[in-house]
């Protein structure tokens, strides 16, 4: 390329010279950095290309403020990092030099190039730390984006060898953050960084068996950085249960392998060598497998459990277990021990559940609710193996608890007429995204990250995000108002067509319902994530319903009422032995939550009343053994009939059957005498 022809070339392809420079500058500068830093040992091919590029671009580069391009320069520089000696250390094997391309950078060259970039951009300013650590203090966005880019390169790579290279790049990049992790001056970015790395590497262990040894070595290097800091307990304790579970999962694959030994080494590093730092978290760990390899570890955990102030309540043990993304057989076995040996505590949890149901004043879903759902999901999704059998044994230890009183999600979480529904929707959305950005399902994590950027680049929802420190890297500085919903007047709401297919799966039903509501409200950014994650959608749908019906348009009121009535009419018409969407317990529970939104809407805005048949809804509640709800809706139906002058409604046979059965089920025998 000849400098005098650069402008002519831009004109020939119809691109402004300034735009062309902006698009190629970061990649070109990253390529030239080793030349400018006078790095030794570069390949002749590199020297030749770098000389021609310098000749063409030097006049342009000298007029540009590189500070605006630092993030992209670091990304391109990191992409070329590949050192066969250092990569061999990560893989615990010797690699030939032919494994590395001529234009790649060694670890030493990469460090030198970053140092030169720091000097070129910030000149004589004194920096205590390396460039990457220093950026964590001033603006962590380039660091977060580069780490995310490297993860995406790894996920997208087809060949295991290329995945190994990207894991090496990720590891070296983390090594450059050692100084930041160890200091105490700035902590805003650290919770996000530590959690993101822990979940990424642990998910990598289970997702890519070919990378396990290298991943364990990378994880070990990172953990050494973290435990050296004075706030290690604060940073790692809440993730220790997940880390231990992940390490045990790969250790158990082949106990005689090097992978098993590495996993055990990391377990001993955290539980034995740093028992003082993580004492509280260690005391909350499950019992490990009964094998002599774990003798010392089991003793250390047992010792922490017996210390008075670290003695863990069953509620806390159960809560910690069900937060794990993948319950192993050993986790279930430990759970069974808790359920078997602490019957009194279990009975107290059941009593609390009963009191909450009686008062309808639960502030959140019971830990017992979530435990039963988790165990049922293990049984449903697992083959007939020892894991599913152990889950069944745990369910048998819980005993004949009234499963029907368990709401799919807590009403308190879903219904927000005491606050602005959109604000509540944003709060729930951010809370869910905070968890999903570490999801082992790659598309889910990607979509969650993108939505975080779109929601938080302006300051509209920063106050809500402030409660979630791990969302700190996504906070932008734009003054633009961020709108979750941009519905235009006249857009119709179409819900009834999704009821045409009675054989539709529950997950597809929820996704179609959310898609219809999101399209109506004018939000497309959440739709792709909703297609991937059913649990996420279940939490949003009731909030979307509230926002939709608060448009106060007659066509919307009619559409929502018709949708609810048709669903429950279909339920009443079908035979129970024929399973379809209308007698699916999960679908009914979700629809009951929507009905509760409508009931409260009717109380608050009687002039925009949505007419629904509460008798059919009461029947569906009874079918799900949601006895309190069945009584509530039966009573509402009776009152509405009375208001219309139908005074014989009280003797309606279906109503009498519901009231009698449900009062007996909850132990109120006097009501049926």
N, C-alpha and C positions, 0 to 999 in steps of 0.2 A: 504493500500500500504506500502511495506517495502522498505526502502532506498537501502539496499544492492541488491535488485532485480530490481531496476529501469533500470540499464544498460542492464540486461538480457532481460527485457520486451521490450526495444527498439529494441534490435537485433531480437527478435522473430517476430516483425511486420515489420522488414526491414526499420526502420527509425533511422537515426543518433541521438545519445543522445542530441547533441547540438541543432539539429533542433526540437526535441521533446520539449526540455526546452523552446526554443524560442516561440513555438506555445502555450504552456500552461501557461507560466510564468505570463503574464499580468493578466489573469483571476484568477490564484491562489493567486498572491500578492494582488489583489483587495479584494479577499475573506478573506485574513489573516489580512488586515489592521486594522479592529476593534479589533482583538486580540492583535496586536502589540501596538495599541494605548490605550489598557486597557479600552475599552469602557464598561460602565456598562449597565445592563439590556438586554444583549444578551440572546437568547433562549438557553436552555441546548443542543438542537440538534446542534446548531451552534458551541457551545464550544467543543462538542465531535468531530465534523468533523474538526474543525480548529486545534485541538491538533494533530490529526493524520496527517493532511496535513503539519503542521509545522515540525513534526518529519521527514517526508519524504523529504521535499524540503529545509529545513533550510540550509544544507551544500551547496546547489547549489545557493540559493538566495544570500548568503553571498559573492559569487564570481562574481556577476553580477552587472553591472552599470545600475541601474533602470532608469536613465535619458533617456535611449533609449526607454523605454517602458511606459513613463508617459502618453502619449495619450491614449494607449489601456487600461491602468490601470484605468484611469478616466472614460473611456467609460463603462467598466464592473462594476465599482463601482456605476455609475449613473443608470445602468440598474437594480440594486438591491434596489434602493431607493423606499421605499413605507411606508408611515407613516399614519395610519388611522386617527389620530387626525388632522394632518396638511392637509391631503387630504379632510377631512370633512370640514375644513375651506374654502378650495378652492371651494368646491361644495355647500357651505352653508347648510350643513346637517350633522347630527351625523352618524358616521359609526361604526359598531361593530369591535372589534379587530380581529375577525376571518376573516375579509376582507384582512388581511395581512399575508403572509406566514412567517414561522419561520425564514427563512434565509434572510429576507428582512432587510433593514436598515432604521432606523428612520432619520428624518431630522437632529437631533442633532448628531447622530452617523456618518452620512454622512459628516457633517462639521468637526467633530473631526478626522475622517479618512483622509480627504483631508489635514488637518493641519499636521498630522503625516507623510503623504507622502511628504509634502514639507520639513519637517525637515530631513527625511530620505535621500532625494535626494540632497538637497542643504545645509544640515548641519547648520553651524553657520552663514551662510550668512544672512544678515539682509534684510528682506522683509517688505515693508510698507503695502502691501495689502495681501488679501487672495490668495491662490494658483491660482485659476482660473482667478482672476483679474490680477495677476502678469504675467501669461502666455500671456495675451493679449499684454503686452508690449514687451516681449522677442520673442515670436513666437506664433502668433494667430492661426496657423493651427490646433493644437489640439482642440481649442475651437470651431472653425468653423466645424470641422469634428464631434465632439461630438454633437453639436446642430443639424447637419444634420442627424446623426444616430438616435437621439431621434425622430426627425420628421418622419423618415422612419419607426421606430417602431410603431409610432402612426398610420401612413397611412396603415401599413400592418396588424394591429390588427383587428380581426373580431368582438370581443365583445366590446360594449360601455364601460363596466367597465375597460377593459384593456386599452382602449384609454384614459380614465380618468387618469389612473396611469401614462401613458407616458406624458400626459399634465402636471401632477403634477411634474414629473421629469424635464421637460422643464422649468417650472416656478421656481423651486428651483435653477436650474442651472443658470438661469438669475439673480436670487437674489444674487448669488455669484459674479456677474459681476458688481454689483452696484458701487463699488469703482472705477472700471475702467471707467465706463460711466460718473461718476462725476468729474474725474480729467481732466486736460487740457494739460498734458505733452505730451501725445501720442494720435494722432487722426486718424492714418491711417486706423485702423480697424473699428472705430466707424460708419462711414457712411454705410458700409456694414452691420454691426450688427443691427443697428436701422432699416434700410430698410427691412432686412430679417425678423426680428421679427414682424414688422408692417404688412407686407404682409402675413406672415404665419398665424398670429392670426386672421387677418381680413378675409382671405380665409377660415379659420376654422369656423368662425361664419356662413358663408353661406353654407358650405359643410356638417357640422355635427350638426344638430339642438339639439341633445341630449347633446352636450358639450357646448352649448351657455353660460349658466350661469357661468360655470367654466372658459370658455375662456374669458369672460368679466372681471372676477375677476383677472385672470392672466394678462390680458392686462392693467387693472388698476394699478396693482403693477409695471409693466414695465414702464408705462407712468410716474409714480411718480419718478422713478429713473432718467428718461430722463429730465423731466422738472426741476429737482433739479440742473442740470448742467448748466454752464454759456453759453454753446453753444447749448442750447435746440432749439433755433430758427433755427439755421443752420441745425440741425439734423432732425427736425420734420416738418418744414414749408412746404417743397415740398410734404410731404405725407398727409398733413392735409385734403385736399379735399377728398382723398381716404378713410381716417379714418372716416370722418364725413358721407360720403355716405354709408360706410359699417355699421356704427352704426345705421343710420336711416333705413336701410334695415331690420335689425332684430327688431328694436324698433316698426316698423309698423305692425309686425306679430300679436301681441296681446298687445294693449296699456295698458291693465289692469294687465299684468303679471310682475313678478319680473325682468324678462329679460328686459322688456321695461324700468323699473325704473333704472336698472343698466346702460342701454345705455344712458338714459337721464343724469344720473349722470356724465358719462364720457364726454358727450358733454358739459355740464356746466363746468366741470373741465378744459377742453381745451379752450373753447370760452369765458367763464365768468371769471373764477379764474385766467387764464393766458392770458388774452387779450393783455396785454402789450408785452409779449414775442412773440406772434404770430399775432401781429396787421396786418402786411401786408398780411399774408396768410388768416386771417379771412375776410379781405376785399374782397378777391377773391372767397369766398364761395358762393354757390347758395342760393337763398331764400328758407327758410325752410317751411314745411307745415303750412297752416293757421289754427293753433290749439292753444288754450291757453297754452298748455304745452310748446310751443316753443316761447311764446311771448318775454321772456327775451333774448333768443338766437337770434331771428330775429332782435330785437332792437340793440343788440351788433354788428351783422353783418352789419346792415344798417348804424350804426354809423361809422364803419370803411370805408364803401363805400363812405360816404360823405366827408371824410377827403381828402383834395386836392391831396396830394402826393400818396395816396393809391387808388385814383380813377382808376378803372380797365377798360381798353379798351375792346370793344367787341371781338376783335381778341384773347385777353388773356383769356376772359371768355369762349369762344368757345373752345379754345385749351385745357383749363383745363378740360372742360366737356368731350371731346372726348377721353381724356387719361384714364378716368375711365373704369375699366374692365366690369362694369355692370351698364348701365344707368337705374336708377329708374324712375318711373312716375314723381316724384317730380323734378328730374334733367331735364327731358324733359319739364316740365311745366315752370321751371325757364329759360330754353333756349328759349322757346316761348316768354316769357316776354322780353328777350334781343332782339330777332329778331323783335318783334312788336314795341318796344319803341325806337329802335336805327336804324331806316331805313336809315338815312344818312350814318352812319358808315358801314352798310351792303352794300350800294351802292358803297362805296369806295372800299370795298373788291372785289366786282364784277368788278369794273373798273380796279383794279390792275390785276385781273385774265385775263381780256381781253387784257391788255397791255402785260402781260407775254406771252399769247398765240400768239399775233401778232409778238412779237420779238423773240419768241422761246428761251428766255433767262432766264427762271425760274431757280432759284438756288435750289428749293425744292418744294415739293408738297404743294399747297395752303391749308390754314386751311379750306377754303370753300370746296375744294375737299374732304378733309377728313371728314368734317361734313356731306356732302351729302352721302358719302359712309356709314358712321356710321348710319345715320338715315335710309337709305335703308336696311341696315342689320337688324336693329331693326324691321322694317316692315316685312321683309322676314322671320325672325326667330321667331317672336312672334305670338301667337294666336290673333284672332281678339278681342283685349281687349283695355282698356283705354290707355295702354302704347303705343301700335302700333298706335292708333288713334292720340295720342299726337305727335308722330313722324311724322305722315302724315300732321298734322297741321303745324309743324315746316317746313316741306318741302314746303308747300304752301306759307309760309311767305317768304321763300327764293326767290320764283318766278320762272319765265321761264328761268332759267339759262341753257346754252348750255352744257348739261351733256356729250355730245360726245367729247368735247375738253378735258375732264378730263382723263389724263393718269392713268392707274391703279397704277403705282408708278412713281415717277418723273424720267425722263431720266437722269437728273444730278446725281441721286443716283445710277443709274444702270450702266452707261457706263463710262469706266475708261481707255480709251486709252491714256489719258494724263498722267496717272501714271501706274505703274506696276499692271496688273490685279490681280495677286495673292495677292499682298499687300492690294489692295482695297477690295478683297474678305475677307481677314482676318479681316480688319477693320470693314466691315459690319457684319461679323459673330460675332465678339466680342460684337459689339453694340447690336445686336439682343439677344445674349446669356445673356447679362447684364440684359435685361428685362425678359427673359424667366425663369431665375432661381427663380423668385418670382411668377411664373404662378400658378394659382389655380389647373390646371390639373397636377396631381401628376407625371405621367410618363414624361410629358414635362419638369417639373422642375428637375426631376432626370437626364434625358438625357442631359439637358443643363449644369447641374453641372459637370457631367462626362466629357463633351467635354471641359469645361473650364479648368479642371485639366489637360487633355491631351494636350491642346494647350499651357498652360502656365507653365508647370513644368520645361521647358527649357526657356532660355531667348530670344528666337528668336522674339517673339511678345510682349515682355514686354513694348517696347516703345509705341505700340498701346494701350495696356492695361492701361498705365499710365494716359490716358485721361479719364478713367472710374474708379474712386476711389473705387466703390463698388466691383470691381474684385480683390482688393488687397489680400484677403485671398487665392486666387488660385495661386499666383505667386510662382513658385518654384525656386530652385537655381542650377538646373542641367546645365552642360555645353553642353549637347547634343543639336544638331540642330533639331528643330521641323519642319517637312515637312507636309504641308497640303495635298499635292498630291504626289503620288508615282507611276505614270503611267509607265508601261513598254512598250518598243517598240513592235509593232505588235498587240497590243490589239485593237480589232475592236470596232467601234462605231455603235450601232444598235438603230436607232430612228424610222424608218418607221413602224415597227410592232405595235406600240402603236396607229397608226392611223386606224388600221383595225376595231376597235370597235367604230362606230360613236355615240353610245349611252352612252359612258363612261361619268361619272360625271367630272366636271371641277377639283374638288379636287384630284380625282384619276389620271386625266390626268397630272396635275402638279407633283404629287408624282412620277408617272412613268417616266416622263421626267427627273426629278432631279435624280432619282435612276439610270437611264441609264448614265447620265453625270458623276455622282459620281463614278459609277463602272468603267467607262472608265478611269477616272482620278486617280483611285486607292485610294479613300477615303471612308472608311466604317463607320467611327465613327459618321459622320453627318447623315447617312442614316436613322437610327432609329428615330431621332428627326424629320427629314423631313417627315416621315410617319405620324407624329402626328400633325404637325403644318403647314397648307397651307400657311399662311401669311409669315412665315419664309422662305419657299421655293421660293415664288414669288420673294423675294428680291435676292435670291442666283442664280436662274436659269440664268438670263442674264450674270452674272459674270462668271458662269461656262461655258456658251457658248463661251465667249471671250477667256477664258483660253484654251478651247478645240480647237477652230479654229486656235489659235496661235501655235499649234503643227506643222502647215505648212506641213501636209501630204496630198497627193492627195486623198486618200481614205476618209479622214475626211472631206475634202472640198466637195467632191461629196456627202457624206452622209448628211451633213448639208443642202446643196442646195436641194437635193431630198426631204428631210423632209419638208422644208419650202414650196417648190413648190407644193408638194402633198397636204399639208394642205389647201393652198389657192385655188388650183384647185378644191378640194372638196367643198370648200365654194362657189365657182362660180357655181358649178353644182347642188347644192341642192335647194329645194324650201324653201323660207323664212318662210313659215307657219309651217314647220316641224322642231322642235327644236332638235338640236344635238350639238355635240362638235364643229362642224365646223362653226356654226353661233352663238355660245355662246359668248356674248360680252366680258366676262372676258378672255376667251381663246384667242380671237382675239387680245385683248389688250396686252396680254403676248407675243403672236407671233409677234405683231408689234414691241415690244421692242426688241425681238430677231433680227428682220429684221434690226432695227436701228443699232444693234451691227454689223451685217453683212455689212451694208452700209458703216459704218466708217472703218471697216476692209478692205473693197475693196478700199477705198480711201488711206489708209495707206500702204497697201500691194497689189498693183495691180497685181503683179506676182502670187499671190495666190488668185485670184478673185473667189468668190462664185457666180455662176450665178443664179439669181432669177428673176421671172416674176413680175416686178414692176406694171404692169397693173392690175393683179389680186390682188396685195397687195393694190393698190389704191382703188379698188372696195370695199375691206373689210374695209378700213379706212373710206370710205364714208358711209358704212353701220353702222358703229359705230359713225357716225357724227363727226369723227376726221378730220375735213375739211382741216386743214393746212397740215396734213400728207398726205391726199388724193392728194392734189395739188402737194406736194413734190414728191411723188412716181409716179404720172402721168407724171410729167415733166422728171423724171429720165428715165421712160420707153421710152418717146418720144426721148430723147437724144441718148439712146442706139440704138434705131431703126434707127435714122438718121446716126449714125456712121457706121451702117451696110449697108447704101445706100438705105434704105427704106424711101424715101422722102415723101410718101403719108401718113405716120404715123400720121401726125398732123390732118388729116381728119378722123381718125378712130372714128366711132360713139360712142363707149364706152368711149374713152378718152374725146371726146367733151362733152358727157353727164356729166362725172365726173367733168371736169373743170368748166362747166357752173353752175352746181348745187352748187358746193362747193364755188365758188367765190361769188355767190349770197348769200349763207348762212353766209359768213363772212362780207357781206356788201360792197364788192368790185364790184359795178355794172358796172363800166367802162370796166372791163376786159371782159365782155360778150357782149359788143356792137358790 
